[in-house]
């Protein structure tokens, strides 16, 4: 199959209406002009390209193949979705940065060779409905459910098909998996989801339940009386027999998971040989190898440089006595991600040269690589968070800007996002232990909410059966 890709459409019709999204400034912005629609006419979804080899993804193909996409002055239709009275806005961006940041792919792998491309935003009442990248007038690519669909222009006519579910009546769905760790090294995952802006029942399970490209994995520390405790383990729920874990010599009483994401997890532990409290970021599917990655492995020389700048800034801030007693060797594999008021941040660590091996941590200013954390946007101000929850210590917002999660010492809140403000009252309030800290936040939107919800419920039911059998 030939894949000649000229325009990419990001389908963001994930909510009732369209999601709020601040459009970032670009070098060249063309004022909205509905009479000169950049992609006016009728289009047809022809073929596709997968970026995930997953059965659930492939099952979505029939939903989109041969559907029509139609653009006109008064309506935009994508399959069965419709946006009324759309507005169009055009901006020019660097194609390499855009595709790398948005899809983690090179534009060349999609057949795009231009250094710059035009992004066309379609909005409804100030809310984003869809985002296009235009390179040619006759060919598009429609991106949804981890699939690139090639779209061909059929005509300049805009005959609308019968609509099954108008966009302004479509059911909105959002969900988030929050991973927690207590000081007693208990790990759990809380699933909070909504449908039509109303909360579904809260679900909770032991261990960290991590969504990955290959499916869900469970991650945690061994604690069974028949096993060596405090060893990191990970396994895919589709095949629990494929458990991987650290080697026995990695055993140590002082060890904890500080963050977890789809590809990596961060561990803080005491080194058995040097007695240092160290950081280590490891691939989830290579836990058994026990080798931490370097910052340059995920961020190249640019992140390595930013990491070095943070280290030098620490050294320059110290008085001579402390400066002289510190280890000046920068350890590129001794870094960690941590939560900092609405974002993931990065820090490194260095040590005294004496036998105590006490340490200093230093901050890295730049945002952690998207290879480590896929999504980290915060769509409201911290002042707005503190207005609702004065004792808030952390918060995150959904990719489609409809809900915010706020964390305090003893509570977890979910609020609706209304424009740039939070709703008067929370949708959800959950009790939490004061010593529980967030180590993971993974979002699902659109059809993935139902998929995740089904898998989570099945896994909880499976765990309950297993526990009952063990009791017998």
Beta strands, then each sheet from edge to edge (+ up, - down):
strand 1: 8-11
strand 2: 19-20
strand 3: 29-30
strand 4: 41-50
strand 5: 68-71
strand 6: 75-78
strand 7: 81-84
strand 8: 87-94
strand 9: 116-124
strand 10: 127-134
strand 11: 139-144
strand 12: 147-155
strand 13: 173-181
strand 14: 187-195
strand 15: 198-199
strand 16: 203-206
strand 17: 208-212
strand 18: 215-221
strand 19: 232-236
strand 20: 244-245
strand 21: 255-260
strand 22: 264-270
strand 23: 277-283
strand 24: 335-339
strand 25: 344-351
strand 26: 359-364
strand 27: 394-397
strand 28: 403-407
strand 29: 411-418
strand 30: 421-422
strand 31: 428-431
strand 32: 437-445
sheet 1: 2+ 10- 1+ 11+ 12- 4+ 5- 6+ 7-
sheet 2: 2+ 10- 9+ 8- 3+
sheet 3: 15+ 14- 13+ 32-
sheet 4: 15+ 14- 16+
sheet 5: 17+ 18- 19+ 20-
sheet 6: 21+ 22- 23+
sheet 7: 24+ 25- 26+
sheet 8: 27+ 28- 29+ 30-
sheet 9: 27+ 28- 29+ 31-
end
